[in-house]
Amino acid sequence: MAAPVAEGWSWFLTLAAGISLLKGLLINTYHSTDFEVHRNWLAITHSLPLSLWYYEDTSEWTLDYPPLFAWFEFGLSHIAKFFDKEMLVVQNLNYASSATIIFQRLSVIFTDIVFIYAVKEWCQCVRGIKGPRDLWLKPGFVLAVLLLWNFGLIVVDHIHFQYNGFLFGLLLLSVARHFQNRHLEGALLFALLLNFKHIYLYIAPAYGIYLLRSFCFTQNNPDGSVKWRSLSFARLAVLGTIVCSVFALSFGPFIAMGQLPQVLSRLFPFKRGLCHAYWAPNFWALYNVLDKTLSVLGVRLKLLDVDRLPKASMTGGLVQEFQHTVLPAVTPLVTLVCTLSSILPAVFCIWRNPQGPRGFLRCLIISALGSFMFGWHVHEKAILMAILPLSFLAVESRRDAGIFVILSTTGHFSLFPLLFTAPELPIKILLMLMFTLYSLTSLKVLFRREGCLLNSIEAAYLAGLVPLEIFCELVYPMTVWKQSLPFIPLLLTSVYCALGVTYSFIRLYISLLTRPEMDKSKHQ
């Protein structure tokens, strides 16, 4: 029996091997300050006692991930010492020997095994489309390519440098376990994920409500329908024990040392500004631009005194903290209220009508995207938290496929400024083109009997990314404004992509509220 299974998945192994080879070829490309961040964390966890991990501040890149990720770095450091011990010295700031680069790049590639396994599990959960199809036209194959060869994940992890593949692997595997009716295992994996990287708190409400409603409160009838039942305290107790045990294991040592406030202050640095240095393409980017436009108009119409305006609001652009001058200032509390308001309707929907794991997945995506749209100090890389899960729905529904094309194209394009060095320019353009063209053509063929994926306005909007890139990369650097207004390309990229992300968010909400299970007639 093993031979047919191996033969049946040979195409998947080929895809996984191919992307691993590509990652190896990218080892010597540019890497960002995140490379030094993780090298410093290797040094902190290896060279210092546990009691100093969250106090060490020799480098500005202090440890600000949850404890399980610190232990993950601790484990890697014991392998790193065989490559170059100097990388594990806390005082060796910005250390990047050849051996250090090779080790850190390889550590990302090898931990991506978790992501590869999770993708395989997801491919087994996807519904097929009726009718004979070649392998490359099957939803499972398309899904594997969209995930394994995801442009954003490649450039963020294997050029820019992070460990998102490993973390997204835990997320996808957790969701897959819910599709497989293994809810406790899914809860365990998500609890572990939260203690590796707390950004996944964005989607915790979707997880909590879905598990409470579908695991603790409901049961499936023989006909496949779902009915209410009284709360199962036994199930709730087991679920709570699993989650609390993971948090106790993670934070317990620091609580015992009386360091919980210090750890939390590192995890939630609210002293940072509303937006990252490069504005993520979300609602606040549009809000900031509107404020800047109103302030300029106010000065020209002599309604505002230019001498009284904050300097950053008029000249700093994206390179320093932005201060609003016309519109109300935004506080962390305001962003929290906006974020919760954006995800509560979706959470309420799966409480009232769980709609199975696909309804949960749709709520998870909306929660991730709502948090990206309205969160405090959001990084542009967080868009991947919505793009990757949406890949699953995209291969099952034409409408979701259209949303995926818009969101992935604009979201991935917004990552372009992360790779600003000349050698990486052709790499990012080529990889982006390959992924976008494959996404569009494969999904178009997959749903060729159901109509177009994009209407003319959507297609025109996406086509506008081409002249925008030409202007930002080729035209603007030759203008006289490059020195005085260096942030203009970043501003244009962020705002233009924010329009596409906002549009995708609205469409996802419409699909959730109006037709929770779309295109069922086309699936088995």
C-alpha positions in Angstrom: 0.0 0.0 0.0 2.9 2.4 0.6 4.0 2.5 -3.0 0.8 3.9 -4.5 0.7 6.6 -1.8 4.3 7.6 -2.4 3.7 7.6 -6.2 0.5 9.6 -5.7 2.3 12.3 -3.8 5.5 12.3 -6.0 4.3 15.6 -7.6 4.1 17.2 -4.2 7.6 16.1 -3.3 8.8 17.5 -6.6 7.2 20.9 -5.8 8.7 20.9 -2.3 12.2 20.0 -3.5 12.0 22.6 -6.2 11.2 25.4 -3.8 13.8 24.2 -1.3 16.4 24.4 -4.1 15.3 27.9 -5.0 15.7 28.9 -1.3 19.2 27.6 -1.4 20.1 29.7 -4.4 18.9 32.8 -2.5 21.3 32.3 0.4 23.7 35.1 -0.7 21.0 37.7 -1.4 20.4 40.8 0.6 19.2 40.4 4.2 17.5 43.0 6.4 18.1 44.1 10.0 15.9 41.1 10.9 19.0 39.0 10.2 20.8 40.8 13.0 17.7 40.6 15.2 17.7 36.8 15.1 21.5 36.6 15.4 21.3 38.7 18.6 18.6 36.5 20.0 20.7 33.5 19.4 23.5 35.2 21.3 21.2 36.3 24.2 19.6 32.8 24.7 22.9 31.0 24.4 25.2 33.2 26.4 23.0 34.7 29.2 21.0 33.1 32.0 17.3 32.8 31.6 16.8 35.6 34.1 18.4 38.1 31.8 16.8 37.2 28.4 14.1 39.8 28.6 16.3 42.5 30.2 19.3 42.4 27.9 19.6 45.6 25.8 23.1 45.8 24.5 21.6 45.8 21.0 18.6 47.9 20.1 17.0 44.6 18.8 16.0 43.3 22.1 14.1 40.0 22.6 10.4 40.8 22.0 8.9 37.4 21.0 7.1 35.0 23.5 9.1 32.6 25.5 8.7 29.5 23.2 10.4 31.4 20.4 13.2 32.3 22.8 13.6 28.6 23.5 13.5 27.9 19.8 16.4 30.3 19.4 18.1 28.6 22.3 17.9 25.3 20.6 19.2 26.7 17.3 22.2 28.3 19.1 23.5 24.9 20.1 23.7 24.0 16.5 25.1 27.5 15.5 28.1 27.1 17.7 29.4 24.4 15.3 29.3 27.0 12.5 30.8 30.0 14.1 30.9 30.6 17.9 31.4 34.4 17.4 27.9 34.8 16.3 26.8 33.8 19.8 28.7 36.7 21.5 26.2 39.4 22.6 28.7 42.2 22.1 29.3 41.2 18.4 26.7 43.5 17.0 25.9 43.3 13.3 28.1 40.2 13.0 27.6 38.4 9.7 30.4 36.1 8.8 29.9 33.7 5.9 29.3 30.8 8.3 26.8 32.8 10.2 24.9 33.7 7.0 24.9 30.1 5.9 23.7 28.8 9.2 20.9 31.3 9.6 19.7 30.8 6.0 19.8 27.0 6.4 17.9 27.2 9.7 15.0 28.9 7.9 15.0 26.4 5.1 15.1 23.3 7.3 12.4 24.6 9.7 10.2 25.1 6.6 9.7 21.3 6.8 6.8 22.1 9.2 5.2 24.3 6.5 5.7 21.7 3.8 4.0 19.0 5.9 1.2 21.4 6.8 0.6 22.1 3.1 0.4 18.4 2.4 -2.3 18.1 5.1 -4.2 21.0 3.6 -4.2 19.5 0.1 -5.9 16.4 1.6 -8.7 18.6 3.0 -9.6 20.6 -0.2 -12.7 19.6 -2.1 -12.4 18.4 -5.7 -14.2 19.9 -8.6 -16.4 17.6 -10.7 -15.2 16.4 -14.0 -12.0 14.7 -15.3 -9.0 17.0 -14.9 -5.2 16.7 -15.5 -3.0 16.7 -12.4 -2.0 20.4 -12.8 -5.7 21.4 -12.9 -6.7 19.7 -9.7 -7.5 22.0 -6.8 -5.0 20.2 -4.6 -2.1 20.7 -7.0 -3.0 24.4 -7.5 -3.2 24.9 -3.7 0.2 23.3 -3.2 1.8 25.7 -5.7 0.0 28.7 -4.2 1.3 27.9 -0.8 4.7 26.3 -1.3 5.7 28.9 -4.0 4.0 31.9 -2.4 5.9 35.0 -3.5 5.5 36.9 -0.2 6.8 34.0 1.9 9.8 33.5 -0.3 11.0 37.1 -0.2 10.1 37.8 3.4 11.8 34.6 4.8 14.5 33.8 2.4 15.7 37.2 1.3 14.5 39.8 3.8 14.9 37.1 6.6 12.4 35.7 9.1 10.9 32.4 10.2 7.3 32.8 9.0 7.3 29.5 7.1 7.8 27.6 10.3 5.1 29.6 12.1 2.6 29.5 9.2 3.2 25.8 9.2 1.9 25.5 12.7 -1.1 27.7 11.8 -2.0 25.7 8.7 -1.6 22.4 10.5 -3.8 23.6 13.3 -6.6 24.6 10.8 -6.2 21.3 9.0 -6.8 19.4 12.2 -10.2 21.1 12.5 -11.0 20.0 9.0 -10.1 16.5 10.2 -12.3 16.8 13.3 -9.2 16.7 15.5 -10.2 19.8 17.5 -8.0 19.3 20.6 -4.9 18.8 18.5 -5.8 21.9 16.5 -6.2 23.9 19.8 -2.9 22.6 21.1 -1.1 23.7 17.9 -2.6 27.1 18.0 -1.7 27.6 21.7 1.9 26.7 20.8 1.8 29.1 17.9 0.6 32.0 20.2 3.6 31.3 22.4 6.0 31.4 19.5 4.7 34.7 18.0 2.0 36.8 19.7 0.9 38.5 16.4 -1.4 35.5 16.0 -3.6 37.0 18.8 -5.2 38.7 15.8 -7.1 35.5 15.0 -7.5 34.2 18.6 -11.2 35.3 18.8 -12.0 33.2 15.7 -10.4 30.2 17.3 -12.0 30.7 20.7 -15.5 31.1 19.5 -15.3 28.3 16.9 -14.0 25.8 19.5 -16.5 26.9 22.1 -19.4 26.7 19.6 -18.4 23.7 17.6 -16.5 21.5 20.1 -18.0 22.4 23.5 -21.6 23.3 22.5 -22.7 21.5 19.4 -22.8 18.0 17.9 -23.2 16.7 14.4 -26.3 14.8 13.4 -26.2 11.8 11.1 -27.5 13.9 8.2 -24.6 16.3 8.5 -26.5 19.1 10.2 -25.4 20.8 13.4 -27.6 21.3 16.4 -27.2 22.9 19.8 -26.7 21.0 22.9 -25.9 21.9 26.5 -22.4 22.9 27.3 -20.1 20.0 27.8 -18.1 20.9 30.8 -15.8 17.9 30.3 -14.8 19.1 26.8 -14.4 22.7 28.0 -12.2 21.5 30.9 -10.0 19.4 28.6 -9.7 22.3 26.1 -8.9 24.8 28.9 -6.3 22.4 30.4 -4.5 22.1 27.1 -4.4 25.8 26.4 -3.4 26.7 30.0 -0.8 24.0 30.2 1.0 25.5 27.1 0.9 29.0 28.5 2.1 27.7 31.9 5.0 25.9 30.3 5.9 29.0 28.2 5.5 31.8 30.8 5.8 29.8 34.0 9.6 30.2 34.6 9.3 34.0 34.1 6.3 34.2 36.4 8.2 32.3 39.0 11.0 34.9 38.7 8.6 37.8 39.0 9.4 38.9 35.4 5.9 38.7 33.8 5.5 42.5 33.6 8.9 42.9 32.0 8.2 40.1 29.4 4.8 41.7 28.6 6.4 45.2 28.2 8.7 43.7 25.5 5.8 41.9 23.8 3.5 44.9 23.6 5.6 48.0 23.0 2.8 50.5 22.7 5.3 53.4 22.8 5.9 52.8 19.1 3.9 54.9 16.7 0.6 54.2 15.0 2.3 53.1 11.8 5.6 51.3 11.0 8.4 53.3 9.4 7.0 52.1 6.1 3.2 52.4 6.3 1.5 49.0 5.9 -1.2 49.2 3.1 -4.2 49.5 5.5 -6.8 52.0 6.7 -4.3 54.1 8.6 -2.2 54.6 5.5 -5.3 56.1 3.8 -6.1 58.1 7.0 -2.6 59.5 7.2 -2.6 60.6 3.6 -6.0 62.2 4.0 -4.7 64.1 7.0 -1.6 65.2 5.1 -3.7 66.3 2.1 -6.0 68.3 4.3 -3.0 69.9 6.1 -1.4 71.0 2.8 -4.7 72.4 1.5 -5.2 74.1 4.9 -1.8 75.9 4.5 -2.5 76.9 0.9 -5.9 78.3 1.8 -4.4 80.0 4.9 -6.6 78.0 7.2 -3.6 76.6 9.0 -0.4 78.2 10.2 2.5 76.3 8.8 4.8 77.4 11.7 2.5 75.7 14.2 2.3 72.4 12.3 4.4 69.4 13.6 7.5 69.1 11.4 7.0 65.4 10.9 3.5 65.9 9.5 4.8 68.2 6.7 8.3 67.0 5.9 9.1 63.7 7.5 6.7 61.6 5.5 7.2 57.9 6.1 10.6 58.1 7.6 9.7 59.2 11.1 6.7 59.1 13.5 3.6 60.7 11.8 1.6 63.3 13.7 -1.9 64.2 12.6 -2.7 67.8 12.2 -6.3 68.0 10.9 -7.9 64.6 11.7 -8.1 63.4 15.3 -5.0 61.7 16.7 -5.2 57.9 16.9 -4.3 56.1 20.2 -3.8 52.4 20.8 -7.2 52.2 22.4 -8.8 53.6 19.3 -7.1 51.0 17.1 -8.2 48.3 19.5 -11.8 49.4 19.3 -11.6 49.6 15.5 -10.0 46.2 15.3 -12.6 44.5 17.5 -15.4 46.2 15.7 -14.1 44.9 12.4 -13.9 41.3 13.4 -16.9 40.9 15.8 -19.5 40.6 13.1 -17.5 37.7 11.6 -17.1 36.0 15.0 -20.8 36.5 15.6 -21.6 34.7 12.3 -19.7 31.6 13.3 -21.3 31.6 16.7 -24.8 31.8 15.3 -24.1 29.4 12.4 -20.7 27.7 12.6 -20.8 26.5 8.9 -18.2 24.0 9.6 -14.4 24.4 9.3 -14.8 26.4 6.1 -16.9 29.0 7.9 -14.2 29.1 10.6 -11.5 29.5 8.0 -13.4 32.4 6.5 -13.8 34.1 9.9 -10.1 33.5 10.6 -9.1 35.3 7.3 -11.4 38.2 8.0 -10.0 38.5 11.6 -6.5 38.5 10.3 -7.3 41.1 7.6 -9.4 43.2 10.0 -6.5 43.3 12.4 -4.1 44.2 9.6 -6.5 47.0 8.5 -6.9 48.6 11.9 -4.2 47.4 14.2 -1.6 49.5 16.0 1.9 49.6 14.4 1.1 47.0 11.8 4.0 45.6 9.8 3.5 45.2 6.0 4.5 41.6 6.3 1.4 40.8 8.3 -0.6 40.7 5.1 0.6 37.1 4.6 -1.6 36.1 7.6 -4.6 36.6 5.3 -3.2 35.7 1.9 -1.9 32.2 2.8 -5.2 30.9 4.4 -7.2 32.5 1.6 -5.4 30.2 -0.9 -7.5 27.3 0.4 -10.8 29.1 -0.3 -9.5 30.3 -3.7 -9.3 26.8 -5.1 -12.8 26.0 -4.0 -14.8 29.1 -5.0 -14.6 31.4 -8.1 -15.6 34.4 -6.0 -12.9 33.7 -3.4 -10.5 33.1 -6.3 -11.1 36.6 -7.6 -10.6 38.1 -4.1 -7.4 36.1 -3.7 -6.0 37.4 -7.0 -6.6 41.0 -5.9 -5.4 40.6 -2.3 -2.3 38.5 -3.1 -1.2 40.8 -5.9 -1.6 44.0 -4.0 -0.4 42.5 -0.8 2.7 41.0 -2.4 3.4 44.2 -4.3 3.4 46.2 -1.1 6.3 44.1 0.0 8.5 45.3 -2.8 10.0 48.2 -0.8 11.5 45.7 1.6 13.9 44.6 -1.1 15.4 48.0 -2.2 18.9 46.9 -3.3 19.7 46.7 -7.0 20.7 43.0 -7.3 17.3 41.9 -5.9 15.3 44.1 -8.3 15.1 41.5 -11.1 14.6 38.7 -8.6 11.6 40.2 -6.9 10.0 41.3 -10.2 10.5 37.8 -11.8 9.2 35.9 -8.8 6.3 38.2 -8.5 5.4 37.9 -12.2 5.7 34.1 -12.1 3.5 33.7 -9.0 0.9 36.3 -10.1 0.6 34.8 -13.6 0.3 31.3 -12.3 -2.3 32.3 -9.8 -4.4 34.1 -12.4 -4.2 31.5 -15.1 -4.5 28.4 -12.9 -7.6 29.8 -11.1 -9.1 31.0 -14.3 -8.8 27.6 -15.9 -10.0 25.9 -12.7 -13.3 28.0 -12.9 -13.4 28.5 -16.6 -17.1 27.4 -16.8 -18.2 29.9 -14.1 -17.2 33.2 -15.6 -14.4 35.7 -15.2 -12.4 36.0 -12.0 -12.0 39.8 -12.3 -14.2 42.5 -13.8 -12.8 45.3 -16.0 -12.3 47.7 -13.1 -10.5 45.2 -11.0 -8.3 44.2 -13.9 -7.5 47.9 -14.6 -6.6 48.5 -11.0 -4.2 45.5 -10.9 -2.7 46.6 -14.3 -2.0 50.0 -12.6 0.7 48.3 -10.5 2.9 48.1 -13.6 3.3 51.9 -14.3 3.5 52.4 -10.5 6.5 50.1 -10.3 8.1 51.7 -13.3 7.7 55.2 -11.8 9.0 54.2 -8.4 12.0 52.2 -9.5 13.0 54.0 -12.7 11.4 57.4 -13.1 11.4 58.9 -9.6 15.1 58.2 -8.8 16.0 60.5 -11.8 13.8 63.4 -10.6 15.0 66.4 -8.6 12.6 65.5 -5.7 14.5 62.3 -4.8 16.7 63.9 -2.2 14.1 66.3 -0.7 11.1 63.9 -0.8 12.6 60.3 -0.7 9.5 58.8 0.8 7.2 59.5 -2.2 7.6 56.0 -3.8 6.8 54.4 -0.4 3.8 56.6 0.0 2.4 55.8 -3.4 3.0 52.1 -3.0 1.4 52.0 0.4 -1.7 54.0 -0.6 -2.3 52.4 -3.9 -2.1 48.9 -2.4 -4.2 50.0 0.6 -7.1 50.5 -1.9 -6.9 46.9 -3.1 -6.5 45.5 0.4 -9.5 47.5 1.6 -11.6 46.4 -1.3 -10.7 42.7 -0.7 -11.6 43.1 3.0 -15.1 44.5 2.1 -15.7 41.7 -0.5 -14.7 39.0 2.0 -17.2 40.4 4.5 -19.9 40.5 1.9 -19.2 36.8 1.0 -19.4 35.9 4.7 -22.7 37.8 5.4 -24.6 37.0 2.3 -23.5 33.6 1.0 -21.5 31.6 3.6 -21.2 28.6 1.4 -20.7 29.7 -2.2 -20.4 27.6 -5.3 -21.4 24.4 -3.6 -22.9 23.0 -6.8 -19.5 22.8 -8.4 -17.9 20.7 -5.8 -18.2 17.1 -4.8 
